[in-house]
Amino acid sequence: MNIIRTKVIELSEIPAIAYKMKLSSGGSGIKIYRTDCDKTAFAGLDKRGGGLIPDARTDLASFPEAAFDEAMELLAGLPYSARGKVKVSVSNEEDADEVIAADVPEAAPEAADMVQSEEFSAIVDRFSNEAGKINYQLMNKQFIQFASGSKTVADMCGKKASVEEMVLFIIKNRAAFLAGKKENLSDAETKALIETIDEIDPRSAFKELNLHLRKMLAR
């Protein structure tokens, strides 16, 4: 069974690999696997502060804070996709051990559906740079350009709609356009899509767009 995660990256702080994954309970987290022993660690992503909250059972001697910080930095911007379980050869053993811990929930079906949607794929393809990471500056710039020229957004500003309502309209419209589809996603699907993209950057993928819309509302 595939899980919804980023590609695997290698750490330099400790001999280990890591990736970010979506959780069935909502949100996301980072899983780290040491390659010199069979120890693993997991930390959930704090949606409010953007930091990591290591599991209480984490061996901090084997998984120092610096390792989690490096994983966060290297994984920022990498998109999700449905990928197979990771296998790691520990201490050059011939037999690889599956390292997905049973106590870490896998992505819920609804999360998997949005990650594998045409809209998500179109956004990733359009705004990813050569390193495979989403270029937030370019994405926000194009969405801001759309918002600035949209009569619907202007009307929403006149009616003092919320920033969340306007972001929902903008992403719903642009996602359909980039995917080459005539029908828009539902509100629920669009919210799930926004959450999925936003999880890729814990500092908020749409920070610049939100700021621009607040300025439009203040005029």
Long-range contacts (C-beta under 8 A, 24 or more apart in sequence): 1-85, 1-106, 2-82, 2-83, 2-84, 2-112, 3-82, 3-83, 3-84, 3-85, 3-100, 3-106, 3-107, 4-80, 4-81, 4-82, 4-83, 4-106, 4-107, 4-111, 4-112, 4-115, 5-80, 5-81, 5-83, 5-107, 6-75, 6-78, 6-79, 6-80, 6-81, 7-78, 7-81, 7-83, 7-132, 8-86, 9-71, 9-74, 9-75, 9-78, 11-67, 11-70, 11-71, 11-74, 12-70, 13-64, 13-66, 13-67, 13-70, 14-62, 14-63, 14-64, 14-67, 16-63, 16-67, 17-86, 17-88, 18-71, 18-74, 18-75, 19-75, 19-86, 20-45, 20-75, 20-78, 20-80, 20-199, 21-80, 21-104, 21-106, 21-107, 22-80, 22-107, 22-108, 22-111, 22-112, 22-115, 22-196, 22-199, 23-104, 23-105, 23-106, 23-107, 23-108, 24-105, 24-106, 24-107, 24-108, 24-111, 25-105, 27-199, 28-199, 29-104, 30-68, 30-71, 30-72, 30-75, 31-100, 31-101, 31-104, 32-63, 32-67, 32-68, 32-71, 33-86, 33-88, 33-99, 34-62, 34-63, 34-90, 35-88, 35-89, 35-90, 36-90, 36-91, 37-62, 37-90, 37-91, 38-90, 38-97, 38-99, 39-63, 40-99, 40-101, 41-68, 42-101, 42-104, 43-68, 45-199, 45-202, 46-202, 47-202, 50-202, 50-203, 50-204, 51-202, 72-202, 76-133, 76-200, 76-201, 76-202, 77-131, 77-133, 77-134, 77-135, 77-136, 77-200, 77-201, 78-132, 78-133, 78-200, 79-120, 79-124, 79-128, 79-132, 79-133, 79-134, 79-200, 80-115, 80-196, 80-199, 80-200, 81-115, 81-116, 82-112, 82-115, 82-116, 110-192, 111-192, 111-196, 114-189, 114-192, 114-193, 114-196, 115-196, 117-185, 117-189, 117-193, 118-179, 118-181, 119-175, 119-176, 119-178, 119-179, 119-181, 119-185, 119-193, 120-175, 120-193, 120-196, 120-197, 121-179, 122-175, 122-178, 122-179, 122-180, 123-174, 123-175, 123-178, 123-197, 126-178, 134-197, 134-200, 134-201, 134-205, 136-201, 136-205, 136-207, 136-208, 137-208, 139-205, 140-206, 140-207, 140-208, 140-209, 141-208, 142-174, 143-170, 143-171, 143-174, 143-206, 143-209, 144-208, 144-209, 144-212, 146-170, 146-173, 146-174, 147-209, 147-212, 147-213, 147-216, 148-212, 148-216, 153-213, 153-216, 157-213, 157-216, 157-217, 157-219, 160-217, 163-210, 163-213, 163-214, 163-217, 166-213, 167-194, 167-206, 167-209, 167-210, 167-213, 168-194, 170-209
